[in-house]
Amino acid sequence: RYPEPKAVLVARGSRERNALRDEVVPTGGRPELPKHLACNPAIAAIHKELCDCIDAMGILSKDDALSLENAACNLYKLRELQLKSIGMDPEEAAAVEMLIDKYERRLMAFQDRFAMSPASRVRVRVNKGSKAKTDLDKFLANGE
């Protein structure tokens, strides 16, 4: 099992968090979209979607750029294959389904590492005090 980042362990309230005192501290901030992905609007949108999800949990850093790039490309390819498989004859569809399964496994590993799968998400505790108020919260607070 790979060690998990301290930020994830702290968010989960894990007792293991004190064992990682010598962990490398990641560079804060949001990773930029790589230039070679910017030419594909669909991959750029997926990259932004993934960044938004991870940033909302407070564990995103610039050091995650390669992982996010890999996940965005895999998710794009997965969605592309899923659309392609619609209406195929069964023999062709079987080969495409094998590729789909491969990309799904890659994305599941990414999700587990970044606390994005349903199983790992329930272990993450969110600090509600630092959460920005939504328009609905503001509306209900003002009574307007």
Secondary structure, 3 states (H helix, E strand, C coil): CCCCCHHHHHHHCCHHHHHHCCCCCCCCCCCCCCHHHHCCHHHHHHHHHHHHHHHHHCCCCHHHHHHHHHHHHHHHHHHHHHHHHCCCCHHHHHHHHHHHHHHHHHHHHHHHHCCCCHHHHCCCCCCHHHCCCCHHHHHHHHCC
